[in-house]
Amino acid sequence: MSTITVKWADAHLEQFRERIVALNTKFPKVMPRIINQVGNRAKTQVIRNLTKQTGLQRRVIVAAVEVAKAGGKRLSYDMVTRGGNIRLKYLDPKETAPGVVAKPFGKRTLYPRSFMMGGAFPSRTPVPQWNGHVFFRNRSKGRQYSYARSGVFIPKEMLTGATAAAFKDVAGQVLKDRVEKALAKLMP
């Protein structure tokens, strides 16, 4: 299981540091509210792009991304996700004669010699104890079979490609605009 931490601070916010501190002392609810609104928008884009990028269902991504919101003196919005190599069960697997076909990274991929049902072809039946998991034969470890893994790591995917770009686009520009507007209105 891997955990990746990234701290993001915008250069635009650094130039308003004194005014933001003054705004936060005079109006303590304004900055956390702005940060949470922008953070929720960024989270929506991250979940949307992460779903496409990994091939996982939206509900799995929503459950994996945890949020710590701004409030009080805490002026940060944290999106945290943990996880390791995702099992094929969560990537829409279907068993075929040569193996199991799943959709990691949104592309159909064949995993040869893997299986998710018991019995001989063509009359294979689901095994209730396996709960839809995909296995492959692994006689070298003493067990007869092991879980098949996809190579998808949610924390790594969250920091690359369209997901990272969407976060930077939404969080950077929208946060800058909202903070400037609040400063102009409340701290002229």
N, C-alpha and C positions, 0 to 999 in steps of 0.2 A: 504494500500500500504506500503510495507516495503523496506527499503534500507539498504544494508549491506556493510560495508567498511572493506577491509582487506588490510593490508600493508605487503608486502613481500620483505625482503632484504636477500640476500644470504650471508652467512659467507665468501664465496670465494671472493666476491667483497669487503668486509670489509678489507681484508688483502692487497688489491691493492689500497686503498683509495688515498694515496698521489700520486701514479703514474697515477691514473685515473684523478685526478684534474690537474696534469701537462699536461697530454695528451689532456684534454679538453680545457686548455688555449692555448696550442700550435696549436692544430688541432680541432677547435670547432665543426666541422661537423661530425667527426668520431664517437664519442660516441652516439650522438642521432641517427645516422644512424644504428649503431649496435643494439641499444635498440629497435628501430622501426622494424627492420628486425626480431629479435627474438620475439618481441611482436606480430607481424603479424602471425608468425608460431604458437605461443601459442594460439592466437585467433582462428585460423583455427581448431586446435585440440579441443579447448573448445567448439566451435560451433558444431563440428562433434559429440563429446561425449554427449553434452547437448541435441542434437536432439534425440539420441538414449535413453538417460536417462529419458527424460520427455515425449516423445511420440509426441511432437509438431512438426509441419513442419519446415523445415530449414529456410524458409523465415520469419517465426514468430520469431525464435531465432535470426536471423541476425538483424532484426529490433529492438529486445529487448536489444542487447548488443551494448553499445555505447563505443567508444574508444577516449581517449585523448592521442595523441602521444607526444613523446619527441621532443624537439627542443629548440635551443638557450641555455639558462642556465638550462632549465628544463630537468633533466635526469630521467624521469619516464614515464612509459607507463601504463595508467589506463584503465581497462575494467570495465565499470559501467553498472549495470542493476537494474531496479526497477520493482516492480510489486507485485500483490497480488495473490489471489486464481484465477487461470485461469478458464474461462468459458468453458463448454464442447463443444461449437461451434468450437473451434480450435483443437479438438482432434478427428477428423474424426467420428462424431456421425452418427448413423443409428437407425431409429425408428423401434421397433419390438412391438409385442402385449403386452408383460409384461412391457416394458419400453424402454429406449434408451440405446444402447450399444455404448461405446466410448473407446478410447485407452489412458488413462492416464498411464504414466510410461511405455509405450510401450506394455501394456497388455490389452486385451479386458475385459471390466468391464460393468456389467449390472447396470443401475440406475433405479430401479423399480419405477413405477408410474410417470415417467417423460415423456415428450412429446415434439415434435417439429413440429407437423402438427395439423390441425384442422379437425373436422368431426368425424364420427363414422367409426369403422373398418368394412369392409376392404377397404372402399373407402375414405381414408383420403387424404387431399390435403395440399400442403405447403401454409403457410400464408406469403405473401410477406413482410408485415410489421415486421415480426419477424426476417428476415435476417438470417435464419439458426440457431438461438439460441435455446437452449434446456431449457425447463421450468419444474417446478414441482409445484403441487398445494400447496398453502400456505394460508389457510383461517384464520390462527391465527393472521396475521398482518394486516388484513383489505383488502389486495389485493387478487385477486383470484389466482395469480401465481407469482413465482419469478424465477430468473435465476438459473440454476443448475451449481454448481461449482465442480471442479475436485479434489482439494487437491494438485495441482501442484503449487509450488511457485518457479519461475525461480531463484531468488537470493539465496534461500536455496539450490537448486539443483546444482547451480554453485559451491558451496563450499564443496560438498560431492561426494563420489563415484569416478567413472571413470573420471569425468570432472576435479576434483581437482587433481587427480593423473596425468592426462595427462598434465595439466598446469605445475605442479612441475617438471615432467620429461623433458618436452621440454624447459621450461624457465631456469631451473637450470643448466643443463648440457650444452646446446647450448650457453647460455649467457656466462658462464665461459670460454668455449673454444674460443669463438669469442673475448672476452676481452683479454684473454691471448695472442692470436695470434696478435691482434692489438698492444698490449703493446710490444711484442717481435719485431715486425716489425718497429714501429714508435718511441718507447722509449726504446732502448736497454740498 
